[in-house]
Amino acid sequence: MTEILYLFGTFFRIGLFAVGGGLATVPFLFEIADNSDWLTREAVGDMLAVAQSLPGAIGANLSSYTGFRYAGVGGAYAAALGLVMPSIIIIIIVAKMLKAFKESPVVQALFAGFRPAAAGLLSAAGFGAIALSLYNASWGLWFEFIRWKDACLFIVLFILIFKFKKHPILYIAAAGLAGAVLGL
């Protein structure tokens, strides 16, 4: 029961400060990985890959997977509920307040401040995922610090995504197939 409450509290805190959506939870998950023995940065990277390729909200997928790893099905529910509960509470409060204060300069300034905060959290998540995917922590020789197969796949997919703008599921399937063929 204490694991369930711990997960709920941890993800409630993450939900309070993960402005910008599910990817904004990634820096918080890295923090958990750095400060706990039940989650590693490599596991966060694996969870991120799985969560982005599954239907549903990325943050909910990440929290559910983390909770399940730590405390089973009950942990998955507790972590997901903890993550979304602050949003539900804040949305209800903001919706009631916006009716009365939508023209207020203070409210306008708050929303203007949220945009760069969300951009910063999403950028940190993106750069963290790139570093986790491409950096080889066990490098011996100077040129082994990058996972070269992964880097090439990243560059090819990056170019294809911006050049052809096809449905994301095609790129996910292509990346999975390439990963299987290349042994990534």
Rosetta blueprint (number, residue, H / E / L):
1 M L
2 T H
3 E H
4 I H
5 L H
6 Y H
7 L H
8 F H
9 G H
10 T H
11 F H
12 F H
13 R H
14 I H
15 G H
16 L H
17 F H
18 A L
19 V L
20 G L
21 G L
22 G H
23 L H
24 A H
25 T H
26 V H
27 P H
28 F H
29 L H
30 F H
31 E H
32 I H
33 A H
34 D H
35 N H
36 S L
37 D L
38 W L
39 L L
40 T L
41 R H
42 E H
43 A H
44 V H
45 G H
46 D H
47 M H
48 L H
49 A H
50 V H
51 A H
52 Q H
53 S H
54 L L
55 P L
56 G L
57 A L
58 I H
59 G H
60 A H
61 N H
62 L H
63 S H
64 S H
65 Y H
66 T H
67 G H
68 F H
69 R H
70 Y H
71 A H
72 G H
73 V H
74 G H
75 G H
76 A H
77 Y H
78 A H
79 A H
80 A H
81 L H
82 G H
83 L H
84 V H
85 M H
86 P H
87 S H
88 I H
89 I H
90 I H
91 I H
92 I H
93 I H
94 V H
95 A H
96 K H
97 M H
98 L H
99 K H
100 A H
101 F H
102 K L
103 E L
104 S L
105 P H
106 V H
107 V H
108 Q H
109 A H
110 L H
111 F H
112 A H
113 G H
114 F H
115 R H
116 P H
117 A H
118 A H
119 A H
120 G H
121 L H
122 L H
123 S H
124 A H
125 A H
126 G H
127 F H
128 G H
129 A H
130 I H
131 A H
132 L H
133 S H
134 L H
135 Y E
136 N L
137 A L
138 S L
139 W L
140 G L
141 L L
142 W H
143 F H
144 E H
145 F H
146 I E
147 R L
148 W H
149 K H
150 D H
151 A H
152 C H
153 L H
154 F H
155 I H
156 V H
157 L H
158 F H
159 I H
160 L H
161 I H
162 F H
163 K H
164 F H
165 K L
166 K L
167 H L
168 P H
169 I H
170 L H
171 Y H
172 I H
173 A H
174 A H
175 A H
176 G H
177 L H
178 A H
179 G H
180 A H
181 V H
182 L H
183 G L
184 L L
